[in-house]
Amino acid sequence: MMVVGTDVTKYGYHDIRALKPFCIDSREHPNPTYQMNVAFQEVDSVKLTKNRSISYFVPNNISLLLSNSKKALQCAEKMHKDTISKSYDEGELRSEKLWENCTLISDYIELVQTAIVFGYTALEAFANISIPSDFVHYKDKPKQGIQESYNKEGIERWLSLSDKFKSLLPEIYSCKQLPQRLFTKFKNLEKLRNSIIHQKSIESTDFMYDYFKADVLECIKAPEEIITYFQNNNTISTTAQYEALLVWPWIEGDAAYPVTKDPTPILNWVVDMKSPHMRKRLESKSVVAE
């Protein structure tokens, strides 16, 4: 972790794909030792060669997935508007023109499928990180027999994504169910994703015709809209949910981030004295002391 601010109200992100900060405002803590107003940002590094590495603020995987989906969708929409909608068959079909169209349509389909798969995967990741580690889900008790229950691992493995968004996440975040409009867009997105991942016949490409419909491009925007809904309607503020909020993705136009008044989580942090930036700080202090 690195301190990136000494006033949590003035924190500002520089890249929407980064993790949200770990912010503590415990100025009202009864023990002066624990009083602070600090924003931390998680740091990681990857070894490039034996003697070289690169350090960086850790990106949010859900944000990366959403970003991939959004960029691909924007390119697909532009291609559809500027090129495909103005391209149509005229006169006799020639081999050269068909090859040209093949490249155009293939590029477009790649973009649409990228947007679909990455967007759906972002929703899968968001649903799973939303489940607290100690959460238990109970299925409706049957008239006869034993009531089934699932822990976090069981939920992630056995409950469908539809069930997670329809009933589980509203329970976790203590909010109303997704509006029918959003749930319908999600189901349409899921159908598109399944037609790619679980293609029944390799010879059939009929499902690709849908990619040229305006309402299909619109339903690919569902992931960001659904995540925004739960962010805006969440009413839970437990420690477990605070941890979940930290891995929520930044959403365009939404600069909100969680702030805790409890300094307890950082008391067990360990400073890596061998890290390059700590060595540099210690060396600079040594020079000043001399």
Secondary structure, 3 states (H helix, E strand, C coil): CEEEECCHHHCCCCCCCECCCEEEECCCCCCHHHCCEEEEECEEEEECCCCCEEEEECECHHHHHHHHHHHHHHHHHHHHHHCHHHCCCCCCCCHHHHHHHHHHHHHHHHHHHHHHHHHHHHHHHHHHHCCCCCCCEECCCCCCCCCCEECHHHHHHHCCHHHHHHHHHHHHCCCCCCCHHHHHHHHHHHHHHHHHHCCCCCCCCHHHHHHHCHHHHHHCCHHHHHHHHHHHHCCCCCHHHHHHHHCCCCECCECCCCEECCCHHHHHCCCCCCCHHHHHHHHHHHHHHC
